């Protein structure tokens, strides 16, 4: 089963790309591919996965990194 999703992460595109850099590094696993495109309002992410587990793993990686960035940006 093939799964696809497109997400728009709003905010500073340069910061978002830096935060999500670990997701885009060369991975051994080719069951899922995440692509990013910088836009004015943020970053558009495209996820293509060959199975549900790979899709969920990609989504978890993305949301965990964004959660860390969000929490650290609130520290003063």
N, C-alpha and C positions, 0 to 999 in steps of 0.2 A: 504494500500500500504506500503510495507516494503522498506526502503532505507538504503543503506550501503555506506560507504566511508572509504578509508584508506589514511591517510596523513602522510608525513614525515616532521617533524619540525627539521631542521638542527641547530646544536649548541651544547652547553654544556648540556648533558642529565640530570645531577643533577639539574641544574638551571631551565631547562624546566619543569621537574617534579614538582619542588617547585612552579613555577609560575602557573602551571595548577592544583595544589592541590585542589582548590575549586570545580573544575569540577568533581573530583573523590570522594568527600565526599559523605556519604550516602544521597541519595536524595529520596524524597517522590515519585517523578515522575519516573515510570518505563517504560515510553513510549520510552525512548532513553537510550542507554548504551554507555559509552565511555570507551574504554580500551586503555592502554598504554604499550608499550614495549620499554625499553631502548636499544639503539643500539650504536655502536661506533660513528656514525656521528650525532646522535641526538635521537629523540623519534618518534616511529611509533605509530600513533593514529588510532584506529579503532572505527568508529561510526556506530551504528546500531539503527535505529529508526523505530517506528511503523507507523509514519505518517510524512507528510511534515513539519508541524508546529514544532513537536518535533525535527526533524532533523535540521531545521533552528535555533531553540533555542540553540541546542548544538553547532552548528557551530559559532553562535554569541558569546556564552560564551567563547569558545576557542580563537577566533580571538580578542575579547576585551581584554582578559588577556594577550595575546601575544603582542598586541599593546602597552599596558601600560608598559610591560617589555622593549620593544624596545625603547620607548620614554625615560624611566627613565635611561636606560643604556647609553644614549647619553648625559646626564647631567654630567657636569664636575665640 
